[in-house]
């Protein structure tokens, strides 16, 4: 079949392009994510994977990075995104506000009710280790949506002209029983024969290809006329199992950092790999040195004792030499273990910094001995480095997840129809998680520094304040620090209050003017009366 031949040819091409990455990923997995160290090496289930590891700093650092990203970027306990419109006037509409809030609530409820939180944490682990991760989202009859983070060993990707991943080939294994449960009689003859021979656990390789369709009819509702093609092929027989489609691209493939000439991403583990390998080797050397100090080798005279020498507690050795000076002595190696430990700790700290451990611990601890300004400055310093990655995560992971979840819920009738005034309007996803707010802490710091700088000028020349829009400053700072939007009055309310204040002032001035006029009239009348009497 032409389609199958084309897909297998493209799969082989993508596999050849990925080949150079595989040894790199395998080495990183051995040191950072051992339970996924099956990229170029196949291991049996239950096999020990830390046999050659002597230091677990990188493993723990990657776990802290994943936990930090989950807790401070996509926490299930607090809202981490909101929906807004570019049109500020529409945002003043009560119906629009209520619809946006209701939609946010339903999307968050669907994510939290699904397995999103467990799978997003798994994705963050892959991202910190390999620099590329992959998550799949599909509709679920019971829980609305279901997520599945796939290991890097299964994923082969391609980008479009804009550098966006729009093609994923996933190579995976299933048993004959699992394949038949999923596809029924559509499976190949070898799978059917395996079941007939009572071999339900025999494994077969499959490829799932998802890519944009170039030719389809958007008005047709069948699966073969959706924007994204979905094709399952059994590899050994080149058997086409199913051909369908998706309304949206179901795979999310974020990259930590990416070179413009590469498709796959680069990770913190790749940055720290020299230190990781050095620390592991140093740990092995220090362990051997410590063993020699605690249980040193011994020196004994030739033919001085009856061998074998017994070094166990309470062991009895028999002297064969009549010379009383012949004795067993420990061999002092002179190893300086503290020097090795100090240097090792320096390298371990470099590993932690590569995984941003200090940033997440700082956000978690908020040390009492540090002022709020000091915390803000340190967070701002770290966010300068982490900022580009957060932007990429929002563009390649979080935006597509929210968009696809919104569309799935809309198709299932969970999300209410939008108000008529929203027809043709696009919503904006704004992130309000602690990490997103920390990213904007630099803006608040810049505003604070501006006021500290111009304060002396204001005292000398108060008109300097004419350059600053106080209303915009308040709204920008409130937005940056994540203040509840409900505490701020709308522009219309602010203008109404100011107009009322002006009207009250005018009325007060008018009343004062009338009072002055009456007083002046009284004084004039009194003066005239006096003049008449005097005349």
C-alpha positions as CSV (number, residue, x, y, z in Angstrom):
1,X,0.0,0.0,0.0
2,X,1.4,3.4,-1.0
3,X,0.5,5.2,2.2
4,X,2.2,2.5,4.4
5,X,5.3,2.5,2.2
6,X,5.6,6.3,2.4
7,X,5.1,6.3,6.2
8,X,7.7,3.6,6.8
9,X,10.2,5.3,4.5
10,X,9.7,8.6,6.4
11,X,9.9,6.8,9.8
12,X,13.2,5.3,8.7
13,X,14.5,8.7,7.7
14,X,13.5,10.3,11.0
15,X,15.1,7.3,12.8
16,X,18.4,8.0,11.0
17,X,18.3,11.7,11.9
18,X,17.7,10.8,15.5
19,X,20.4,8.2,15.7
20,X,23.2,10.6,16.9
21,X,21.0,11.7,19.9
22,X,20.4,8.2,21.2
23,X,23.8,7.5,22.7
24,X,23.7,10.9,24.4
25,X,20.3,10.2,25.8
26,X,21.4,6.8,27.0
27,X,24.4,8.2,28.9
28,X,22.2,10.9,30.5
29,X,19.5,8.3,31.5
30,X,22.2,6.2,33.1
31,X,23.2,9.0,35.4
32,X,20.0,11.1,35.8
33,X,16.9,9.0,35.0
34,X,18.0,5.3,35.4
35,X,14.5,3.9,35.2
36,X,14.2,5.1,31.6
37,X,17.7,4.0,30.6
38,X,16.5,1.8,27.8
39,X,17.3,3.8,24.7
40,X,20.2,2.0,23.1
41,X,20.4,-0.7,25.8
42,X,17.6,-3.2,26.5
43,X,17.2,-4.3,30.0
44,X,15.0,-6.9,31.6
45,X,12.1,-5.7,33.9
46,X,13.3,-5.4,37.5
47,X,17.0,-5.3,36.6
48,X,19.1,-3.0,38.8
49,X,19.9,0.2,37.0
50,X,22.1,2.0,39.6
51,X,24.9,-0.5,39.8
52,X,27.5,1.9,38.5
53,X,26.2,5.0,40.3
54,X,28.1,6.3,43.3
55,X,26.4,9.7,43.6
56,X,22.7,10.6,43.1
57,X,23.0,14.4,43.2
58,X,21.8,14.7,39.5
59,X,18.9,12.3,40.1
60,X,17.6,14.3,43.1
61,X,18.3,17.7,41.3
62,X,16.2,16.5,38.4
63,X,13.4,15.4,40.7
64,X,13.4,18.9,42.4
65,X,13.3,20.6,39.0
66,X,10.3,18.5,38.0
67,X,8.6,19.0,41.4
68,X,9.3,22.8,41.2
69,X,7.9,23.1,37.7
70,X,4.8,21.2,38.7
71,X,4.3,23.0,41.9
72,X,5.0,26.5,40.7
73,X,3.9,26.4,37.1
74,X,1.0,23.9,36.9
75,X,-0.1,23.4,40.5
76,X,-3.4,21.5,40.9
77,X,-4.0,23.4,44.1
78,X,-4.1,26.9,42.7
79,X,-5.3,28.5,39.5
80,X,-2.3,28.7,37.1
81,X,-4.0,30.3,34.1
82,X,-6.8,32.7,33.2
83,X,-8.6,33.6,30.0
84,X,-8.7,37.2,28.8
85,X,-9.6,39.1,25.7
86,X,-7.5,41.7,23.9
87,X,-10.5,44.0,23.7
88,X,-10.5,45.9,27.0
89,X,-14.1,47.2,26.5
90,X,-15.4,43.6,26.1
91,X,-13.7,42.6,29.3
92,X,-15.9,45.2,31.1
93,X,-19.0,43.1,30.1
94,X,-20.5,41.2,33.0
95,X,-21.6,38.3,30.7
96,X,-18.2,38.0,29.2
97,X,-16.5,37.9,32.6
98,X,-18.9,35.3,33.8
99,X,-18.4,33.1,30.7
100,X,-14.6,33.4,30.9
101,X,-14.5,32.5,34.6
102,X,-16.9,29.5,34.0
103,X,-14.8,28.3,31.1
104,X,-11.5,28.5,33.2
105,X,-13.1,26.6,36.0
106,X,-14.3,23.8,33.7
107,X,-11.0,23.4,32.0
108,X,-9.1,23.3,35.4
109,X,-11.7,20.8,36.7
110,X,-11.3,18.5,33.6
111,X,-7.5,18.6,34.0
112,X,-7.5,17.9,37.7
113,X,-10.1,15.1,37.3
114,X,-8.0,13.4,34.7
115,X,-4.5,12.0,35.1
116,X,-2.9,15.3,34.0
117,X,-1.0,16.0,37.2
118,X,0.8,12.6,37.3
119,X,1.6,12.7,33.6
120,X,2.8,16.4,33.6
121,X,5.2,15.6,36.4
122,X,6.6,12.7,34.3
123,X,7.0,15.0,31.4
124,X,9.0,17.5,33.5
125,X,11.4,14.7,34.5
126,X,12.0,13.8,30.8
127,X,12.4,17.5,30.0
128,X,15.1,18.1,32.6
129,X,17.0,14.9,31.6
130,X,16.7,14.8,27.8
131,X,15.6,18.3,26.8
132,X,12.7,16.9,24.8
133,X,9.5,15.4,26.1
134,X,6.2,14.2,24.7
135,X,2.7,14.1,26.0
136,X,-0.4,12.7,24.3
137,X,-4.0,13.8,25.0
138,X,-7.1,12.0,23.9
139,X,-10.8,12.1,24.7
140,X,-11.9,9.8,27.5
141,X,-15.5,8.6,27.9
142,X,-15.3,8.6,31.7
143,X,-13.0,11.5,32.5
144,X,-13.4,13.8,29.5
145,X,-9.7,13.8,28.7
146,X,-6.7,11.5,29.3
147,X,-3.0,12.2,29.1
148,X,-0.1,9.9,28.4
149,X,3.6,10.9,28.6
150,X,5.6,8.8,26.3
151,X,9.3,8.0,26.9
152,X,11.8,9.6,24.6
153,X,12.9,6.3,23.2
154,X,9.6,6.0,21.4
155,X,9.3,9.4,19.8
156,X,10.5,10.6,16.4
157,X,9.6,14.2,15.5
158,X,9.7,16.7,12.6
159,X,9.1,20.5,12.5
160,X,7.3,22.7,10.0
161,X,8.7,25.8,8.4
162,X,8.0,27.8,11.6
163,X,10.0,25.5,13.8
164,X,6.9,24.0,15.4
165,X,6.7,20.2,15.9
166,X,3.8,19.1,13.7
167,X,4.7,15.5,13.0
168,X,5.2,12.7,15.5
169,X,6.0,9.0,14.8
170,X,5.7,6.9,17.9
171,X,7.3,3.4,17.8
172,X,6.0,1.1,20.6
173,X,5.3,-2.5,21.5
174,X,2.0,-4.3,22.4
175,X,1.2,-7.9,23.1
176,X,-1.0,-9.8,20.7
177,X,-3.8,-9.7,23.3
178,X,-3.5,-5.9,23.9
179,X,-3.5,-5.3,20.1
180,X,-6.6,-7.4,19.6
181,X,-8.4,-5.7,22.5
182,X,-7.7,-2.3,20.9
183,X,-8.3,-3.0,17.2
184,X,-10.1,-6.3,17.0
185,X,-10.1,-8.1,13.6
186,X,-8.1,-5.2,12.1
187,X,-4.9,-6.6,13.4
188,X,-2.5,-8.5,11.1
189,X,-2.5,-12.3,10.5
190,X,0.6,-13.0,12.7
191,X,-1.2,-11.4,15.6
192,X,-4.3,-13.5,15.0
193,X,-2.1,-16.7,14.7
194,X,-0.3,-15.8,18.0
195,X,-3.7,-15.7,19.7
196,X,-4.8,-19.0,18.1
197,X,-1.6,-20.7,19.3
198,X,-2.3,-19.5,22.8
199,X,0.5,-16.9,22.8
200,X,-1.3,-13.8,23.9
201,X,1.8,-12.2,25.5
202,X,3.9,-12.3,22.3
203,X,5.0,-8.8,21.5
204,X,4.7,-6.9,18.2
205,X,6.0,-3.5,17.1
206,X,3.7,-0.7,15.9
207,X,4.1,2.8,14.6
208,X,1.6,5.6,15.3
209,X,2.1,8.4,12.8
210,X,0.4,11.8,13.3
211,X,0.9,14.5,10.7
212,X,-1.0,17.4,9.1
213,X,-3.2,16.4,6.2
214,X,-2.6,18.3,3.0
215,X,-5.8,17.3,1.2
216,X,-9.1,16.9,3.1
217,X,-12.7,18.2,3.1
218,X,-13.2,20.3,6.2
219,X,-17.0,20.1,5.9
220,X,-17.0,16.3,6.2
221,X,-17.2,15.0,9.7
222,X,-15.5,11.6,9.2
223,X,-12.1,10.9,10.7
224,X,-10.3,10.8,7.3
225,X,-11.2,14.4,6.7
226,X,-9.8,15.9,9.9
227,X,-6.9,18.4,9.8
228,X,-4.5,15.9,11.4
229,X,-4.0,12.4,10.1
230,X,-3.6,9.4,12.5
231,X,-2.3,6.1,11.1
232,X,-1.4,2.9,12.9
233,X,0.9,0.4,11.2
234,X,2.2,-3.0,12.3
235,X,5.9,-2.9,11.4
236,X,6.9,-6.5,10.7
237,X,4.1,-7.0,8.2
238,X,3.6,-3.4,7.0
239,X,0.0,-3.9,7.8
240,X,-2.3,-0.9,7.9
241,X,-4.4,-1.3,11.1
242,X,-6.3,2.0,11.1
243,X,-6.5,5.4,9.5
244,X,-8.2,8.2,11.3
245,X,-7.7,11.8,12.4
246,X,-7.8,14.5,15.0
247,X,-9.3,18.0,15.2
248,X,-6.2,19.2,16.9
249,X,-2.6,18.0,17.1
250,X,-2.8,15.5,20.0
251,X,1.0,15.4,20.8
252,X,2.7,18.1,22.8
253,X,6.5,18.2,22.4
254,X,8.2,20.9,24.4
255,X,11.9,21.4,24.2
256,X,13.9,22.9,27.1
257,X,16.3,24.8,24.9
258,X,16.9,24.3,21.2
259,X,19.4,25.2,18.6
260,X,18.0,26.6,15.3
261,X,19.8,23.8,13.4
262,X,18.4,21.0,15.6
263,X,15.0,19.5,16.1
264,X,15.5,17.9,19.5
265,X,16.1,20.0,22.6
266,X,19.0,20.4,25.0
267,X,18.6,19.9,28.7
268,X,20.0,21.0,32.1
269,X,21.4,17.4,32.3
270,X,23.3,17.9,29.1
271,X,24.8,21.2,30.5
272,X,25.8,19.5,33.7
273,X,26.9,16.1,32.2
274,X,30.7,16.7,32.7
275,X,30.1,17.6,36.3
276,X,27.7,14.7,36.8
277,X,30.3,12.2,35.5
278,X,33.1,13.8,37.4
279,X,31.2,13.7,40.7
280,X,30.3,10.1,40.2
281,X,33.9,9.2,39.6
282,X,35.1,11.3,42.5
283,X,32.6,9.6,44.8
284,X,33.9,6.2,43.7
285,X,37.5,7.3,44.4
286,X,36.6,8.9,47.8
287,X,34.8,5.7,48.8
288,X,37.9,3.6,48.0
289,X,40.1,6.1,49.9
290,X,37.8,6.1,52.9
291,X,37.8,2.3,52.9
292,X,41.6,2.3,53.0
293,X,41.6,4.7,55.9
294,X,39.0,2.7,57.9
295,X,40.3,-0.7,56.9
296,X,43.9,-0.1,55.6
297,X,46.0,-2.6,53.8
298,X,48.7,-4.2,56.0
299,X,52.5,-4.7,55.7
300,X,54.0,-7.8,57.2
301,X,57.5,-9.3,57.0
302,X,58.3,-12.0,54.6
303,X,57.9,-15.4,56.2
304,X,57.1,-13.6,59.5
305,X,53.7,-15.1,60.1
306,X,51.9,-18.3,59.2
307,X,49.5,-17.5,56.3
308,X,46.7,-16.8,55.6
309,X,46.7,-13.7,57.8
310,X,43.5,-13.4,59.8
311,X,42.3,-9.7,59.9
312,X,38.8,-10.4,61.4
313,X,38.1,-9.3,65.0
314,X,39.5,-11.8,67.4
315,X,41.6,-13.4,64.7
316,X,44.7,-15.4,65.9
317,X,47.9,-15.3,63.8
318,X,51.0,-17.4,64.5
319,X,54.4,-16.0,64.3
320,X,57.0,-18.1,62.4
321,X,59.9,-15.6,62.7
322,X,62.0,-15.5,65.9
323,X,62.6,-11.7,65.4
324,X,60.4,-9.8,67.8
325,X,60.4,-6.7,65.5
326,X,58.6,-8.6,62.8
327,X,55.0,-7.4,63.2
328,X,51.9,-6.6,61.1
329,X,51.6,-2.8,60.4
330,X,48.9,-0.8,58.5
331,X,50.0,0.8,55.3
332,X,49.3,4.5,55.6
333,X,48.3,5.9,52.1
334,X,48.2,9.6,53.2
335,X,44.9,10.2,51.3
336,X,43.4,13.6,52.0
337,X,39.7,12.8,52.1
338,X,38.5,16.3,53.2
339,X,40.1,17.9,50.1
340,X,38.3,15.4,47.9
341,X,35.0,16.0,49.7
342,X,35.2,19.8,49.4
343,X,35.9,19.6,45.7
344,X,33.2,17.1,45.2
345,X,30.7,19.4,47.0
346,X,31.7,22.3,44.7
347,X,30.9,20.1,41.6
348,X,27.6,19.0,43.2
349,X,26.6,22.6,43.7
350,X,27.3,23.3,40.1
351,X,24.9,20.4,39.2
352,X,22.2,21.8,41.5
353,X,22.6,25.2,39.8
354,X,22.2,23.7,36.4
355,X,18.9,22.2,37.5
356,X,17.7,25.5,39.2
357,X,17.5,23.8,42.5
358,X,18.4,27.0,44.4
359,X,15.6,28.9,42.7
360,X,12.9,26.4,43.6
361,X,14.2,26.0,47.2
362,X,14.2,29.8,47.4
363,X,10.6,30.0,46.3
364,X,9.7,27.3,48.8
365,X,11.6,28.5,51.8
366,X,11.4,32.3,51.7
367,X,14.2,32.4,54.3
368,X,13.3,34.5,57.4
369,X,16.8,36.1,57.4
370,X,16.2,37.6,53.9
371,X,14.2,40.7,53.3
372,X,11.5,40.7,50.6
373,X,13.7,42.9,48.4
374,X,16.6,40.4,48.7
375,X,14.3,37.5,47.8
376,X,12.9,39.5,44.8
377,X,16.4,40.4,43.6
378,X,17.6,36.8,43.8
379,X,14.5,35.4,42.1
380,X,14.8,38.1,39.4
381,X,18.5,37.0,38.8
382,X,17.5,33.3,38.3
383,X,14.5,34.1,36.2
384,X,16.7,35.9,33.6
385,X,18.2,32.5,32.9
386,X,15.0,30.4,33.2
387,X,12.8,33.0,31.3
388,X,13.4,31.7,27.8
389,X,12.6,28.2,28.8
390,X,9.3,29.2,30.5
391,X,8.3,31.1,27.3
392,X,9.0,27.9,25.3
393,X,7.1,25.8,27.7
394,X,4.0,28.1,27.5
395,X,4.2,28.1,23.7
396,X,4.9,24.4,23.1
397,X,3.2,22.7,26.0
398,X,0.7,24.7,28.1
399,X,-1.0,26.7,25.3
400,X,-1.7,23.6,23.2
401,X,-3.0,21.6,26.2
402,X,-5.4,24.3,27.3
403,X,-6.6,24.9,23.7
404,X,-7.2,21.2,22.9
405,X,-8.9,20.6,26.3
406,X,-11.1,23.6,25.6
407,X,-12.0,22.3,22.2
408,X,-12.8,18.8,23.5
409,X,-15.0,20.1,26.2
410,X,-16.8,22.4,23.7
411,X,-17.5,19.5,21.4
412,X,-18.9,17.5,24.3
413,X,-21.2,20.4,25.3
414,X,-19.5,20.9,28.6
415,X,-18.6,24.5,27.9
416,X,-21.6,26.9,27.5
417,X,-22.0,28.8,24.2
418,X,-20.2,32.1,24.4
419,X,-22.1,35.4,24.6
420,X,-23.0,36.9,21.2
421,X,-20.5,39.8,21.6
422,X,-17.7,37.2,21.6
423,X,-18.4,36.0,18.1
424,X,-15.1,36.2,16.1
425,X,-13.1,37.1,19.2
426,X,-10.0,35.1,20.3
427,X,-9.2,34.6,23.9
428,X,-5.8,35.1,25.4
429,X,-4.3,32.6,27.8
430,X,-2.5,34.4,30.7
431,X,-0.5,32.5,33.2
432,X,-0.8,33.4,36.9
433,X,1.2,30.6,38.6
434,X,3.8,31.6,41.1
435,X,6.6,30.9,38.6
436,X,4.9,33.1,36.0
437,X,4.5,35.8,38.5
438,X,8.1,35.4,39.6
439,X,9.1,35.8,35.9
440,X,7.3,39.2,36.0
441,X,9.0,40.2,39.2
442,X,11.6,42.0,37.1
443,X,8.9,44.4,36.0
444,X,7.9,45.2,39.5
445,X,11.6,45.7,40.5
446,X,12.1,48.0,37.5
447,X,9.1,50.1,38.6
448,X,10.4,50.3,42.2
449,X,13.8,51.4,40.9
450,X,12.2,54.1,38.7
451,X,10.4,55.6,41.7
452,X,13.5,55.5,43.9
453,X,15.5,57.2,41.2
454,X,13.0,60.0,40.4
455,X,12.0,60.6,44.1
456,X,14.7,63.3,44.6
457,X,13.7,65.0,41.3
458,X,10.0,65.0,42.4
459,X,11.0,66.9,45.6
460,X,12.8,69.5,43.5
461,X,10.3,69.6,40.6
462,X,6.9,68.1,41.3
463,X,5.9,68.4,37.6
464,X,8.1,65.4,36.9
465,X,5.2,63.2,38.0
466,X,3.4,64.3,34.9
467,X,5.5,61.7,33.0
468,X,4.0,58.8,35.0
469,X,0.5,57.3,34.5
470,X,-0.4,56.3,38.0
471,X,-3.4,54.3,36.9
472,X,-1.4,52.2,34.6
473,X,1.3,51.7,37.2
474,X,-1.2,50.4,39.7
475,X,-2.8,48.0,37.2
476,X,0.5,46.7,35.9
477,X,1.9,46.0,39.4
478,X,-1.3,44.3,40.5
479,X,-1.3,42.1,37.4
480,X,2.4,41.3,37.8
481,X,2.2,40.3,41.5
482,X,-1.0,38.3,40.9
483,X,-3.4,40.4,43.0
484,X,-7.0,39.3,42.7
485,X,-8.6,41.3,39.8
486,X,-11.8,41.7,41.8
487,X,-10.1,44.2,44.2
488,X,-9.5,46.7,41.4
489,X,-12.3,48.9,40.1
490,X,-13.0,49.0,36.4
491,X,-12.1,52.1,34.3
492,X,-15.7,53.0,34.2
493,X,-16.1,53.0,38.0
494,X,-12.9,55.0,38.4
495,X,-14.1,57.6,35.9
496,X,-17.5,57.8,37.6
497,X,-15.9,58.2,41.1
498,X,-13.6,61.0,39.8
499,X,-16.5,62.7,38.0
500,X,-18.5,62.6,41.2
501,X,-15.6,64.0,43.1
502,X,-15.3,66.8,40.6
503,X,-19.0,67.5,40.8
504,X,-18.9,67.6,44.6
505,X,-15.9,70.0,44.4
506,X,-17.7,72.2,42.0
507,X,-20.8,72.2,44.1
508,X,-18.7,73.0,47.2
509,X,-17.0,75.8,45.3
510,X,-20.3,77.1,44.0
511,X,-21.7,77.1,47.6
512,X,-18.6,78.9,48.9
513,X,-19.0,81.4,46.1
514,X,-22.6,82.1,46.9
515,X,-21.8,82.4,50.5
516,X,-19.0,84.9,49.7
517,X,-21.4,86.9,47.5
518,X,-24.0,87.0,50.2
519,X,-21.5,88.2,52.7
520,X,-20.2,90.8,50.3
521,X,-23.9,91.9,49.7
522,X,-24.5,92.1,53.5
523,X,-21.3,94.1,54.0
524,X,-22.3,96.5,51.1
525,X,-25.7,96.9,52.6
526,X,-24.4,97.6,56.0
527,X,-21.9,100.2,54.6
528,X,-24.7,101.9,52.7
529,X,-26.9,102.0,55.8
530,X,-24.1,103.6,57.8
531,X,-23.5,106.2,55.1
532,X,-27.2,107.1,55.1
533,X,-27.2,107.6,58.8
534,X,-24.1,109.6,58.7
535,X,-25.5,111.8,55.9
